[in-house]
Amino acid sequence: MVVDKGKKMKVAEKSEDDNNHPDQIDGDLVLSIEKLQEIQDDLEKINEEASDKVLEVEQKYNEIRKPVYDKRSEIIKSIPDFWVTAFLSHPALGELLSEEDQKIFKHLTSLEVEDFKDVKSGYSITFNFEPNPFFEDTKLVKSFTFLEEGSTKITATSIKWKEGMGIPNGVNHDKKGNKRPFADDGFFSWFSDTQQKDEMDEIHDEIAEIIKEDLWPNPLNYFNTEADEEDLDGEEADEEVNKVIFHLPLSHTNHKKFVMLFLYFLGVLDKLVCLVSN
């Protein structure tokens, strides 16, 4: 293979020029990095603007959702043991409720999860109870405030237990690492876990996150309908309806459970009519 002597000489000359002008190479590199940084700064400004817009939309729709959530709460109040059933059916939350907790949860009338007006500043979780033999409070609240320095301030209602009631030994056990011994102390020890958490702290309030992000958006997902299915009679018409329901795609799960709940109430109504007729 014949090498082009002219090209070889040009490459050699360029190498000599590069060796003779190292400052120029460094200068070009610095200039390129500076330009790249400017582009990244522009992208960061766009991302911040997008985040602000997303928060504005979220705040707007929080206001729109509020009356719908209120209407949902009113309907839930008419369903016996709805919240204790939903909690027990949840794979994570169900493990935290002791037998004593379940008795207390039977007095739970409503649950509310509410973002602060400034969405990025935090949220609160509220448990509303009817008068009960366990504690004086009718409302238990736990709030999470996101501070500017990156930490989270946690506040909670100090439960006024009635005599002979309360967390075992009246105190919480020490928390070590990520371990949460609520299963031993009972669910309500969660209200005494209010240590401030740093941004880099690996400890998160898993219970709050599960309630806010999983249970609250659609608690019907965890309302156990197995008993309802057993109460349905075996007539052919019902079997046909069941076939349609249970062959719905997975995306129709919510619709499926709603229909099952509706059919259950129809069955109860039918039995009442029969009793009155007899």
Buried (B, 14 or more C-beta within 10 A) or exposed (E): EEEEEEEEEEEEEEEEEEEEEEEEEEEEEEEEEEEEEEEEEEEEEEEEEEEEEEBEEEBEEBEEEEEEBEEBBEEBBEBEBBBBBBBBBBEEBBEBBBEBBBBBBBBBBBBBBBBBEEBEEBBBBBBBBEEBEBBEBEEBBBBBBBEEEEBBEBEBBEBEBEEEBBBEEEEBBEEEEEEBEBEEBBBBBBBBBBEEBEEEEEBEBEBBEBBBEBBBEBBBBBBEBEEBBEEBEEEEEBEEBBEEBEEEEEEEEEEBBBBBBEBBEEBEEEEEEEEEEE
